[in-house]
Amino acid sequence: MNDAMTLNTAATLLLLFIGSAFLLLAAIGVMRMPDVFSRMQAATKAATLGAACMLSAVAVHFDDFGVTIRALLVVAFVFLTAPVAAHVIARAAYFIGVPLWEGTIVDELRGRYDSQTHTLASGFPNSEIHSQADTNKSDELNVSNSDAGEGFSPG
């Protein structure tokens, strides 16, 4: 009985330590990241993992089926809702014009959102790189389609 309590306590402490480390990293990420979008990424990923470890520690500590099920349901809820909430908030921030960090390399939404009609164009943005890639891809498809019926014999 004493060994089981020690193992249970050790697992609980380990999960609490890991969870608190992830939550600390999330807090540091929120303070240190340069823009809203990077902060949300840090807060969402690290805080979700931290909360999952903390709730797992609760499940291990209480060693009860009901508590374990509740903890797992809360973890599943957090895993499902945190990324969706972060996405919605980031999208709203982008659309109202929150500036990107000056070190941002690619802005995939630039030129695709119409602020008058509040619509987002789907597909690739109009650029020479994507247009050339699409042309090459369609040429490859045309060549492969025309060759598909001629002289084809399975292995």
Order of alpha helices (4+ residues) and beta strands (2+ residues): alpha-alpha-alpha-beta-beta-alpha
